[in-house]
C-alpha cells in the first residue's frame, strides 16, 4: 500500500472499509494544504 491509500487506512474515519473501496477513494483523492482562514468551498 502506498500513497494516499496508506493515509486512508490509518484514519479512524475509514476503519473497516473494504480494500477495494479504499483503493477507489485513494484514486480520487489528492493531498492539498490550506492556510488558516482560507475558504475551500463557496
Number of C-alpha atoms within 10 A of each C-alpha: 8 7 11 17 19 13 13 18 19 10 10 8 9 13 10 9 11 10 11 9 12 18 17 11 14 18 12 8 12 10 6 5 6 8 7 6 6 7 8 7 4 3
